[in-house]
Structures are given as structure tokens and as C-alpha cells.
Amino acid sequence: MNRTLVNLPCKRVQMDEIWSFIAAKQDNVTPSIRERNEHAGDVWTWVAMDADTKLICSWLVGGRGTWEAIQFVNDLASRMATRIQLTSDGHRPYIYTVPHAFENNIDYGILIKHYGVDPQTEKRYSPAKCTGCEKKSIIGNPDPDHISTSYIERQNLTMRMSIRRFTRLTNAFSKKIENHVASIAIHYMHYNFVRIHQSLRVTPAMAAGLSDHVWSIQDMVSLLA
């Protein structure tokens, strides 16, 4: 994917971060756990998706800070063939990194969701109720109708449904960062090239013009030879 996902003819891209953890949740990481596993605790997967072809254009695993944002957004910018409209949530590192990575040659907007207070009895298991959304134009002239993160948020659900280690409230979480990254790489390769998208009726790679056929699992495995 690193060699193939270049000069992408994307027009509208959405990006987001999805949370998981390695070995233990951040609040439960003790000095002894940290000594055995330097990557223990929260880990985030940064993801960018083409809203039209549903192609995963770029992804990165790490923390949720500015350094990761720089690496992620720079990589995304290097893969685009033309000017795009980009949408993210209001995560502050994006505001600083997008203008630099794209050299302001972009139409960039953010979608900020406002949430209400959860009923105490549902706090642990239920997400907060969204009470409204606010769209903001940051760079260029993004189309307000397409300032949206709905596709990338749906893709986050696909990840949690497809990768066991992303399932909440289980002991299936990743124990090593290397296994976590490998699992995500396999998922995105399968998602982009093997899995036929339900609404597109082709794979995202075919929709983006990167492949002329549906790949098989055997095709994926053959890349390791």
C-alpha cells in the first residue's frame, strides 16, 4: 500500500482518530508494566478516507499529539494528486499541521460536535448524546455540504467490528504494539483491495482506479513471498 497509494485522484477526504490500548488502559499502567512494555497504555490510529471511493488513503499508529499529527498529515498530503477538500474534527493539532503540510493549497473545514450529559446509569456503556454540530471553514473555500466526518466515523465502526483487538470491554486487546500495527495493516489491505464495498459493489481500490480486479486472500499472502 505504501508504494501503491500515490497520486490519488481524491476530491473529498475525511480524517479521524480511533482509540485503543496496548497491554493495559492508560490509567492502569503501573511502573512494572511500563518497564516490561514501553508501549503500554493508550494508542491511537489516525485514518484518512476518500469520501467518494471509500479508499483508506493513509494511516498511522501512535499517540494523539502534534508529532503524530505532523507525520500523518504530511503523509496524506504526499499521496494526493490534486487539491482536495479535507474535513476533520476539532482536534487542535490538525489546525496547525494541515496548512503546513498542504502549503495552504487545500479547502479545509472542521466539524465540531457538541455532546450533552449522559444519564449516570448509562455513563459506562452508552456514548454521549450529540446535541448539535458546528461547521467551520479553516482554509480555502470548502463546500459546507461536504464538511462531514460521517464516512470516516462509519469506517471506525468497521474497524471495531472487523478487528477483534479493537472490541471494547474484552481481554482481546493487543499485548504488543508490533502485533497491533500488523493487524491494522492486514485489515486495511483487505478493506482496500479484497472486500467488496456494500454500496460501491467494487473494492475501494477498484473505485479509485488502483486495481482492475478483486484481490483474493491468496493474492495478499503472495506479497510476502
HELIX and SHEET records of a PDB file:
HELIX    1   1 GLN A   26  ASN A   28  5                                   3    
HELIX    2   2 PRO A   31  ARG A   36  1                                   6    
HELIX    3   3 THR A   66  SER A   78  1                                  13    
HELIX    4   4 ARG A   92  PHE A  102  1                                  11    
HELIX    5   5 GLN A  120  GLU A  122  5                                   3    
HELIX    6   6 PRO A  144  HIS A  146  5                                   3    
HELIX    7   7 SER A  150  SER A  162  1                                  13    
HELIX    8   8 ARG A  164  PHE A  166  5                                   3    
HELIX    9   9 ILE A  177  MET A  189  1                                  13    
HELIX   10  10 HIS A  190  VAL A  194  3                                   5    
HELIX   11  11 PRO A  204  ALA A  207  1                                   4    
HELIX   12  12 ILE A  217  SER A  222  1                                   6    
SHEET    1   A 6 ILE A  56  GLY A  62  0                                        
SHEET    2   A 6 GLY A  41  ASP A  50 -1                                        
SHEET    3   A 6 ARG A  12  ILE A  22 -1                                        
SHEET    4   A 6 GLN A  85  SER A  88  1                                        
SHEET    5   A 6 ASP A 107  TYR A 115  1                                        
SHEET    6   A 6 CYS A 130  ILE A 139 -1                                        
END                                                                             
